[in-house]
Amino acid sequence: MKRRSFVLAGLGAGGLLAAAWLRPRDHGQPHDTYFQALNQELKANGPMRPALLIDLDRLDHNIEVVRQSLARSGKQLRLVEKSLPAPGLLRYIGERLDTRRLMSFHQPFLNHDARLFPKADILLGKPLPVRSAQLFYERHRGPFDPARQLQWLIDSPERLGQYLALAQGLSTRLRINIELDVGLHRGGVHDTQVLGQLLQLIADNPQHLEFAGFMGYDPFVGMNLPELLGTQDELLAKVMARYQGHVDFTRQRFPALWREGLTLNTAGSPSYRAHEGESLSTEVAVGTGLLKPSHYDLPSLAEHVPAVYIATPVLKRTGALRIPALDEKSRLFSWWDVNQRETFFIYGGNWQADFASPAGLQLSEVFGRSSNQELVNGSPAVALGVEDQVFLRPTQSESVLLQFGDLLALRGGRIVERWPVYQES
């Protein structure tokens, strides 16, 4: 063989070896025992459309983790309604953790809360436009007493002035909780000058305004921030120093407003465990962490387990990936990547979620996204057929839980409850 031919042959063989080494390996696996049981249950008794699943056994585990934390800290728990937006789900958790405290973020849901949970203590989780508060009072019916059971969150003197005018117009008294900026920098009071203006306005109008406490939200304490920004203990110390400064100012300058039983709310799902060692706050807020979607895979929630999934059936199975206009030339994709040798069109799609089972499913960057019939690829090893279920793990709870109708609560892999979610009106 001539030297040139020998070299070219060597390069060709090396190129083929390199190409083979670079090709994606087979990531596919069939459903494990857990998801196969869910697959069979949903095929037999499910709605055969996209559904949101709550695993009660796993939820019970997370409830117990929270219960033990509360026992260590001695704090009360406030359930975050926006993250658990179904009355049945809130009732289930509230009964097991012995709490009637809710945090609401949306006027229509607030009206539902007041009607469905007439004995609840409700704190707003964000400052609402005064028109939203007015609509709440216009639509409120039932024994829930806002003057005793509801705290409006206020972040500025301007907004408090608007709420004062509302209270005067309604001839009622509003309980006012002041939002503190303890480090998140998403609004709220960050200096004693503004705090003094708020407290003075409350003190000057006792017939219409009542000081109810503070809220200081600090999720960043429990998140994976670079260590150069501070350890969890260091971040928490800064948070509580800011919180303590506002408390001290209020007690010293407005002693008549300070009393036992004020709501000193803090934390969130990522940071609630960090507050076990501090004694200033009286309660922690927890919501999403009880379900643990994928964005809450944090060291601070390591003891929690995923308890929420999306399930949707396979509508079509069409073989190797084929791209419109490329037609048979699309074979190159499946030749190169074994994980594109099966194509499935699922019912719905384009959710804030990651594939959970079977392992090895992937979206097509070439084909694009769809909320109607999303294309999903996998290798033959995923072993999916038409009407088998694909399971996804939401990245968050909040709005995702509202997209599927009734939540399906499962115990031991069987559907045991169907919980309607909150509606806008």
Helices and strands as residue ranges (DSSP letters): H 3-22, H 33-45, E 51-55, H 56-73, E 76-80, G 81-83, H 87-97, E 101-104, H 107-116, E 121-124, H 130-139, H 146-149, E 150-154, H 157-170, E 174-180, H 192-204, E 209-216, G 219-222, G 227-229, H 232-253, E 263-266, G 272-277, E 283-286, G 288-290, G 294-296, G 299-301, E 308-319, G 327-330, H 331-336, G 338-340, E 342-347, E 353-357, E 362-363, E 373-378, G 380-382, E 389-394, G 398-402, E 407-411, E 414-419
